[in-house]
Amino acid sequence: MKKILLLMSILSLLGNLSAKSADMIKKVAPTFWWAGMKNPELQVILYGDNISNNDVSVSSSDIFIKEVVKQENPNYLIVYLDLSEVQPQKFNFILKNGKTNTLVPYELKQRDTHSSDIQGFDASDVLYLIMPDRFANGNPDNDIVSGMFKNKVDRNDQYARHGGDLKGIEEHLNYISDLGVTAIWLNPIQENDMPHGSYHGYAITDYFQVDRRLGTNEEFKSLVEKTHEKGMKVVMDMIFNHCGSENYLFKDMPSKNWFHYKGNYVQTSYRTGSVQDIHAADYEKEIAVDGWFTKNMPDWNQNNRHVATYLIQSSIFWIEYAGINGIRQDTHPYADFDMMANWCKAVLNEYPNFNIVGETWVNSNVQVSFWQKDSKLAAPRNTELPTVMDFPLMSIMNQAFDESTTDYDGGLFKLYEYLAQDLVYANPMKLLIFVDNHDTSRFTRNAEDAKDLNRFKQAMTFLLTTRGIPQIYYGTEILMEGEKSEGDGLLRKDFPGGWEGDATNAFNPSGRTDRQNEAFDFLSRILKWRKGNEAIAKGTLKHFAPNKGIYIYERRYNNRSIVVMLNGNNREQTIALEPYKEILPANKAYDVTSQKTVEIGKDITLESRGIRILEF
């Protein structure tokens, strides 16, 4: 009996020591995982005080440790597991140091049987880009969170937090759905626990945690589910090039080679064109890719295999956990070429129907095309990146609808000439196209632009009927204004009505001006017509050089044909239709803009800056 009591006392003491020692584990990444993934290897990073002198084992008979990696910093252990034959389960990592065992609980969840079938976004979709801090404040209680940097909430300061959150977006899903878009793209929602200016989300301090001032991981998952219930998809913004300087992996680096220049700030040149420049000096390539985006955004070294795996797993975590439909990768050319290609392959191996779009902010279509999967310009290398952002077209669109096209070097002719060069792209339909976003001047730059609805209507018509995947920036539909020269924060103004007590509520027609309602109604009508339209989503593009300033093009899929006509002149113009017979299969068509059936004669007259969308 005494022996039994003694043994129980020893076991109790060991249990207490283990529980007490477990407090030294500060972070486990990823926080949990799933059984049944196609890639059976899992990296788990354990972070705690002086844990590297522990031996590591697991309390499961069907989980195998492939490798335990110790770093320069004794506060880390990196464990690689083989999950080839595992079932969902809870188990412990056992850290043994002499006679002390520390138990670190971990869970492998049951994978949803259909999670690998997640459908990505494509040219049948229209993305609605939202900066969560600036859209709507659904829960004022999370504006300031205990334990986080107390960033002030000041809506009069363009660079301060304003309090928008995931709940605010969820509360306005009906508005977004009624507009007619089919997907929402959220600027980064992961934790940005930074002292200053991180309302935008691009200085991540924990890749596996939603910023608590926006909501919780569970709230994000709920938002995705409710967005899906509305028939819309969700695209998540991610950043692999850099993180925030308050990220624990930077503040207490596992080793100096986790970040470029051994964690010392060296500014990037921002000249990422050097990556594909066959004449570029080695220094130019290195400083562009390895240099830091800003002093407060340390540059990850993706050549470090542990860093690469950590980042890749972070993206797969959110796809599997929340069921998102796509990723927009920030500053794509600034990261390591080969690592990013491997990332694309890893994601698409797990989710074959998924889509990724890279931010490829370079100055020409040739440079953009280099970054798209299967580009001949990058061969024999391959970025494996399915979709790229068409920044050159954005620039042209912001000029084209301001200029007359009576001559051959202005206005709509620039659009024609640019699209005539689409042979440089491996797949022109997998280009994200847009007139503005959170980093550029809004398409409606000022009050003068807001007065010109013809400019707005022509731009939206072109955006929604040409090749590619359209994206609309929140507030474009109500003519929200902003010029980059005024400051980035003013490009990201609060949506009126998203905060209790706002003087106007533009989420409701009664809170909008007549001009705003006209813009909203026009855009909504085209968006709803576009849904399920295979000629737009899958069709070929055939266009004609502008004639007397009128640009005409056709989208065709099987027996369905859409013909778009845009008058780039500030006056009425008439042209003969004989040259366009090959795309005018009948003498009647439905005019989407007027919502009437119209006769097709020998010629057509378009009013100043007029539009026709003819459906055959």
Phi, psi and omega in degrees: 000317179298323180294320180296316179296322179295316179298317178298322179294319179295314180299321178296319179296316179297320179297319178294319179297319181294315181297319180293319181292330181299337179297340183285348177278113184267326182216143170229124183225128357288160186292333173199174181212191184231146169278147175092011176288151180296322174272112186279355181271137177230129172265129174238123178263122175255130182233124179189176185289117172049053182264352188291344179272009177270144167277146186242133171218175178233154184268022182238140182277343182249010173250129185244136175274117178278323187196140170242122185247125175261147183251175176302322181276121182291358181273007183231145164226131177248118185246128176254125183250149172257115183250030188301320189242020190274156171253159175306137184191164169251136180213179180237140159281133179250114177260115184251124178228098186066238181265004183258126174251128175251127180260124178247104184293145179212155182227136167253114184275165175285124179283138175298133185296339183251008186295330180287350181267009181310131181267125178282178177272154180208195186290353173279350184259161167230122182271140177247110186274126183234132166267109190305323182293344189241009185261305180195142181257098182273340183219088181300341182294339180259013181300319175234129185245130179301136179093347177257161175305130185278066175299129182295148172257106186218102184288350176272352179254116186295339183256004178267167171291144180248346172103001176299154184205179182295323178299321178297321177294314181302320181292344182242023177297328178296318178300313182295316180295318180294332176299322176115001177288166184240000180204151171245137174247122181258129167303163194308136180249354181289162187303130174234071184274074185243152182294328187218147162054037180248022179302334185283337175096003189264017177233073190289133178249348172208115186284349183248013185227127170294141176298123188294345175282347173261334182148199181247169174303318181296323179292324177294316178300319178296319178299318179298315181298317182288329175293319177298321179299332177276002180081020180243158180258170179230130176246133185250133177280134178227156183225111179256345183287322187210169175227186175273149184292348176267004175297132184299333179287343173263315182299325180229068189305134174303318173202161185298334184275014171282341181228150180295149181058034176055032177083009178260137185293121171225121188288134172292156176276347186067006183265071184286351173301339179295338181297323180254004181284115182289348180256000190293140173289152179302321180299318181298318179294317183293312185292329178292315186272319185270340179293156183277145180293314170213170181298329182269007179232084180301145188265115179300144172262092184288352174288342173285119187298330180289321176297313181302313181295319178302313182292316180300313181296327180297322180288319179295326177304311185287328177295312183290319184288312189258343180077030178296160185256351182190165177231136168254119183264119181291148172042049187303315182290349181280345182265173182293128185304307187292320179297317181294326176295318178296323177298312179303316180295320181297317180294313184287340173291319178285326186226083188300334183262008182286167175223145177232134174241131178261140173286107182243077185272082176232172199266355182217159178296329178297314180293320178297317185298331179304328188272353182274144179311135177069021177295132176291335181289333180268346184304145006279358175284162181214124180289336184063011182273112188297318190231141179233160183266129186269075180294322178301320179294323176303314180298318181293319179298326179287350173259319194300323186270007172258345191248150173284146180252024179290339175251178188264009181234023181216173171052226187294340177297328179295323177295312179302313184295322180292313181293335177294349179258016184294351177298344180285343183268141174293326180207095182299337180287342179257052172242130174278122185243146189195156175260344178193167171204195187289350182251359185236165170303143175295153179300319171273093189286326188202182183298328179295317176298322183297335180285337189262085182288337176296320177300313180298312185294320179294317181296316180293323177298312180297313182304320187269358181236351178274182181289156176108184184249108184286147173230135178242134180275136183309136180092345177302324183293342178243021174063037175298141188251159175169132177244138184302328181297341180276350181119142182301325181299332180276350169281347188237046182295158177294140174288124184296125182105355181279352182235138178302132180093359177301142182295326177231154179233095184281000173288342179246142179305326183291341180266002181251154175287167178301320181293319177297319179295323178296318178295313180301312184296320179297311182297316181298320180297317179291320180298315181291324176295325183291331182302129177072007181274102186291334178297325178278319185286328188232351192283161174287161175243124174233128183226164181239145175300140180307134181241118185055031178086004179257124181257125183235133176214161183236141168245126184225136173217119185053238184264008181257133183227136175239128177243126182248135178233128179234126176266112182275006182265154175271028177207162177298144181218140178241134176226152175284145183262359180306317181294347186253014185305326184293342179246009178241084189283351183213166181266008174224149177207159174269124179268110184296325184290318180266348182060040179225156171277132184235153176276142176255110183261206181278339177215173180218143177245126177247134177293170178309126182053035183285160182227139168226130169240104186257127182249122180254000000 
